[in-house]
Amino acid sequence: MTADRGIDRSRGVEQLIYFSMWLLVVMFPLISELLQAARGNVFSWKDVSWWWGGMLPYLVLFLIHNYVLIPSYLFDHKLKRYSFGVFLLIASFAVYEIFAFDDRRTVLNSPDAMEQVLRSPLEMPMPLLLNVLLAFLMLGFNLAIVLLFRNQREQEHRKILDNMRMQEELKYLKAQLNPHFFMNMLNNIHATVEVDQPKAQDMILELSKLMRYVLYDGENEMTTFAQEVRFISSYVALMRQRYPADKVSVELNVPEFPSDRVKLPPLLFIAFVENAFKHGISYRRKSVIKISMASLDGTIRFFCRNTKPEKSSDESTKGGVGLENVRRRLALLYGDDASLRIEDGSDYFTVNLTIPCR
């Protein structure tokens, strides 16, 4: 997953920061001595080793803090133990610096001490209090970096969990859609069998094509705009066979050559079309269903309008389970990037849906 790679990259960047900082600390005396040598002075490994010896306690302090105290106590929510561990580290460092400071002061009292100090400032001892303060600031800086990257990794981890939850929920919604779709189609064919058996046989053949799309292509994460247009067109053609043209007027406007490059989630529009036929047909007056699909300006636009019977059921008014399913899928897939407008008027039920192209 992308989020998994993000977590690994975050860990790598954190370790790279630590490595770069300590590499700079190690290289600083070498660079300083090389600059001194370029000015005519003699390169002194003694000065370099003096600097390394002074930085070694800071390195030990960092390693214990970063790889022992933080993962063992801070990340395990043992703040008191972590705080006590930091106190022991600083106290031990202070005791060490007291003895080390005395040793450096003894060296500086030697006959050639002043000449060494004037030649290279690297040998000049820092005040004890400043050393302890520097150690404390180093631990604080280390803690800030750790918390910063930990927060970033937690956000990436939450993305993984949210994505897994979304995928599971989408699978559940698709599992709801398939039985709902087939139930409606079988009911339509059953009603036709009693009236016109040859037409019902043709409808069964068309249904088998639709089933292939729902069962196979519908399981994919994405499909093409062309495939979705063909699916909706086949569904409308199948429904036209059930209703006489003088009773039900069905208008379908889709591109003659829909794009195979535009991607979208499969089975996103069928619930609206199903509801138009299920709740928009009246046996008392002529019914009208208008459906259009287009890909324009980086968006896919879907329009569906159907006349309403004189007495619409509560399910028709509310849109039924299928529309709630679509609303949830749109929220999971697009968030605020999708625009769904439903107008439930006295004579017409209208759906306008706009989604961004993938």
C-alpha positions in Angstrom: 0.0 0.0 0.0 1.0 3.6 -0.5 0.5 4.3 3.2 2.8 1.4 4.1 5.5 2.8 1.9 4.9 6.2 3.6 5.5 4.7 7.0 8.7 3.0 5.9 9.9 6.2 4.2 9.2 8.1 7.4 11.4 5.8 9.5 14.1 6.0 6.9 14.1 9.8 6.9 14.2 9.9 10.7 17.2 7.7 10.8 18.9 9.6 8.0 18.5 12.8 10.0 20.3 11.2 13.0 23.0 9.8 10.8 23.6 13.1 9.0 23.8 15.1 12.3 26.3 12.7 13.9 28.3 12.5 10.6 28.6 16.3 10.7 29.8 16.1 14.3 32.4 13.6 13.4 33.6 15.5 10.3 33.7 18.9 12.0 37.2 18.6 13.6 38.6 17.0 10.4 37.3 19.9 8.3 38.6 22.4 10.9 42.1 20.8 10.9 42.2 20.7 7.1 41.4 24.4 7.0 44.1 25.0 9.6 46.6 23.0 7.5 45.6 25.0 4.4 46.7 28.1 6.3 50.2 26.6 7.0 49.6 24.9 10.3 50.3 21.3 11.0 47.4 18.8 10.8 46.9 17.5 14.4 45.2 14.2 15.0 45.5 14.9 18.7 43.1 17.8 18.3 40.7 15.7 16.3 40.8 12.9 18.9 40.3 15.5 21.6 37.1 16.6 19.9 35.9 13.1 19.3 36.5 12.2 23.0 34.5 15.2 24.1 31.6 14.3 21.8 31.6 10.6 22.7 29.5 11.1 25.9 26.9 13.0 23.9 26.7 10.1 21.4 26.2 7.6 24.2 23.6 9.8 25.8 21.8 10.0 22.5 21.9 6.3 21.8 20.5 5.4 25.2 17.8 8.0 25.0 16.7 7.3 21.4 16.9 3.5 21.3 16.2 2.6 25.0 14.3 5.1 27.0 11.9 6.4 24.2 10.8 3.0 22.8 10.8 1.2 26.2 9.1 3.8 28.3 7.8 6.9 26.4 6.0 4.8 23.7 4.8 2.4 26.3 3.1 5.3 28.2 5.4 5.0 31.2 6.1 8.7 31.5 7.4 8.6 35.1 9.9 5.9 34.2 10.9 7.9 31.1 11.3 11.1 33.1 13.4 9.3 35.8 15.5 7.7 33.1 16.2 11.1 31.5 17.1 12.5 35.0 19.6 9.6 35.5 21.1 10.2 32.1 21.7 13.9 32.7 22.9 13.3 36.2 25.4 10.6 35.0 26.5 12.9 32.3 27.0 15.7 34.8 29.1 13.5 37.0 31.2 12.4 34.1 31.7 16.0 32.9 32.9 17.0 36.4 35.8 14.5 36.3 36.4 15.1 32.6 36.5 18.9 33.2 39.1 18.3 36.0 41.2 16.2 33.6 41.0 18.9 30.9 41.9 21.6 33.4 45.0 19.6 34.4 46.0 19.3 30.8 45.6 23.0 30.3 47.9 23.7 33.3 50.8 22.0 31.5 53.6 24.1 30.2 52.5 24.0 26.6 48.8 24.3 27.3 48.5 28.0 26.3 50.2 27.4 23.0 47.7 24.6 22.2 44.7 26.7 23.2 45.8 29.6 21.0 46.6 27.3 18.0 43.3 25.4 18.1 40.1 26.4 19.9 38.9 22.8 19.7 40.9 22.1 22.8 39.4 24.9 24.9 37.1 23.3 27.6 33.5 24.5 27.7 32.1 25.4 31.1 30.5 22.5 32.9 27.0 24.0 33.1 27.0 24.7 29.4 27.9 21.1 28.7 25.0 19.8 30.8 22.7 22.3 29.2 23.8 21.3 25.7 23.1 17.6 26.6 19.7 18.5 27.8 18.9 20.4 24.7 20.1 17.5 22.5 17.7 15.2 24.3 14.9 17.7 23.8 15.7 18.0 20.1 15.8 14.2 19.8 12.5 13.9 21.5 10.9 16.6 19.2 12.1 14.7 16.1 10.8 11.4 17.4 7.4 12.8 18.3 7.1 14.6 14.9 7.8 11.5 12.9 5.8 9.3 15.2 2.8 11.6 14.6 3.4 11.4 10.9 3.5 7.5 11.0 0.3 7.4 13.1 -1.5 9.5 10.5 -0.2 7.2 7.8 -1.4 4.2 9.9 -4.8 5.8 10.3 -5.0 6.2 6.5 -4.3 2.4 6.1 -7.1 1.6 8.6 -9.5 4.0 7.0 -8.7 2.7 3.6 -9.3 -0.9 4.7 -12.5 0.1 6.4 -13.7 1.9 3.3 -12.8 -1.1 1.0 -14.7 -3.5 3.3 -17.7 -1.1 3.4 -17.7 -0.8 -0.4 -17.6 -4.6 -0.7 -20.6 -4.8 1.6 -22.5 -2.1 -0.4 -21.7 -4.0 -3.7 -22.9 -7.2 -2.0 -26.2 -5.4 -1.3 -26.5 -4.1 -4.8 -26.2 -7.4 -6.7 -29.2 -9.2 -5.0 -31.2 -6.0 -5.2 -30.5 -5.7 -9.0 -31.2 -9.3 -9.8 -34.4 -9.4 -7.7 -35.8 -6.4 -9.7 -34.8 -7.9 -13.0 -36.3 -11.3 -12.3 -39.5 -9.7 -11.2 -39.7 -7.8 -14.5 -39.1 -11.0 -16.5 -41.6 -12.9 -14.4 -44.2 -10.3 -15.3 -43.4 -10.6 -19.0 -43.5 -14.4 -19.1 -47.3 -14.5 -18.6 -47.9 -12.0 -21.4 -45.2 -12.7 -24.0 -43.0 -15.7 -23.6 -40.7 -15.1 -26.7 -40.0 -11.6 -25.4 -39.3 -13.0 -22.0 -36.8 -15.4 -23.5 -35.0 -12.5 -25.2 -35.0 -10.7 -21.9 -33.4 -13.6 -20.2 -30.6 -13.5 -22.8 -30.1 -9.8 -22.2 -30.2 -10.4 -18.5 -27.3 -12.9 -18.8 -25.2 -10.2 -20.4 -26.0 -7.8 -17.6 -25.2 -10.5 -15.0 -21.8 -11.0 -16.5 -21.0 -7.3 -16.1 -22.4 -7.1 -12.6 -20.7 -10.3 -11.4 -17.3 -9.8 -13.0 -16.7 -6.2 -14.0 -18.8 -5.0 -11.0 -16.2 -6.6 -8.6 -13.4 -4.4 -10.0 -12.5 -1.2 -8.2 -12.8 0.8 -11.4 -14.4 0.4 -14.8 -14.5 2.6 -18.0 -17.1 5.1 -18.9 -17.7 3.2 -22.1 -18.5 0.0 -20.2 -20.8 1.7 -17.8 -22.6 3.4 -20.7 -23.1 0.1 -22.5 -24.4 -1.5 -19.3 -27.0 1.3 -18.7 -28.0 1.2 -22.4 -28.5 -2.6 -22.2 -30.6 -2.2 -19.1 -32.8 0.5 -20.6 -33.2 -1.6 -23.8 -34.3 -4.6 -21.7 -36.8 -2.5 -19.8 -38.2 -1.0 -23.0 -39.2 -4.5 -24.0 -41.5 -4.8 -21.0 -43.4 -1.6 -21.3 -45.4 -0.5 -24.5 -44.1 2.6 -26.1 -47.5 4.3 -26.1 -47.6 4.0 -22.3 -44.0 4.6 -21.3 -41.7 7.0 -23.1 -38.0 6.3 -22.5 -35.4 8.7 -23.7 -31.7 7.8 -23.4 -29.0 10.2 -24.4 -25.5 8.8 -24.2 -22.3 9.4 -26.3 -22.2 7.5 -29.5 -18.5 6.7 -28.8 -18.0 6.8 -25.1 -14.4 7.1 -23.8 -12.5 4.0 -22.7 -9.9 6.3 -21.0 -12.3 7.8 -18.4 -12.5 5.7 -15.2 -15.2 5.5 -12.6 -16.5 3.0 -10.0 -18.8 0.4 -11.6 -22.5 0.2 -11.0 -22.8 3.8 -9.7 -25.8 4.9 -11.7 -27.9 1.7 -12.0 -29.8 2.4 -8.7 -31.2 5.7 -10.1 -32.2 4.0 -13.3 -33.8 1.1 -11.5 -35.8 3.5 -9.3 -37.0 5.4 -12.3 -38.6 2.3 -13.8 -39.7 0.9 -10.5 -41.3 4.0 -9.1 -41.9 6.1 -12.2 -44.3 4.0 -14.1 -48.0 4.8 -13.9 -50.8 2.7 -15.4 -53.3 5.6 -15.4 -51.4 8.1 -17.5 -48.4 8.1 -19.8 -45.1 7.9 -18.0 -41.8 9.6 -19.1 -38.3 8.6 -18.2 -35.3 10.6 -19.4 -31.7 9.5 -18.8 -28.5 11.1 -20.0 -24.8 10.4 -19.4 -21.9 12.6 -20.6 -18.2 13.1 -19.9 -17.4 16.8 -19.9 -14.6 19.1 -18.6 -13.0 16.4 -16.4 -16.3 15.3 -14.9 -19.0 12.6 -15.5 -22.5 13.9 -15.5 -25.6 11.8 -15.0 -29.2 12.9 -15.3 -32.3 10.9 -14.6 -35.9 12.2 -14.5 -39.1 10.2 -14.2 -42.7 11.1 -13.8 -44.4 10.2 -10.5 -47.6 8.3 -10.1 -50.5 10.2 -8.6 -50.0 8.4 -5.3 -46.3 7.6 -4.7 -45.3 5.2 -2.0 -43.1 6.2 0.9 -40.3 4.2 -0.7 -40.5 6.2 -3.9 -40.5 9.5 -2.0 -37.5 8.5 0.1 -35.6 6.9 -2.7 -35.4 3.4 -1.2 -32.4 1.4 0.0 -30.7 1.6 -3.4 -30.3 5.4 -3.3 -29.0 5.3 0.3 -26.5 2.8 -0.9 -25.4 5.2 -3.7 -25.1 8.1 -1.3 -22.9 6.1 1.0 -20.7 4.9 -1.8 -20.3 8.5 -3.1 -19.3 9.7 0.4 -16.7 7.0 0.7 -15.3 7.3 -2.9 -15.4 11.1 -3.5 -16.3 12.9 -0.2 -17.2 16.5 -1.1 -15.9 16.1 -4.7 -19.2 14.5 -5.8 -22.3 16.6 -6.4 -25.7 14.8 -6.0 -28.9 16.8 -6.3 -32.2 15.1 -5.9 -35.4 17.0 -6.6 -38.6 15.3 -5.4 -41.3 17.4 -7.0 -45.0 16.8 -7.2 -44.9 15.5 -10.8 -41.2 14.5 -11.3 -38.4 12.9 -9.5 -35.0 14.2 -10.8 -31.5 13.2 -10.1 -28.4 15.2 -11.1 -25.1 13.6 -10.3 -21.6 15.0 -11.1 -18.4 13.1 -10.2 -14.8 13.8 -11.2 -13.1 11.7 -13.8 -10.4 9.3 -12.6 
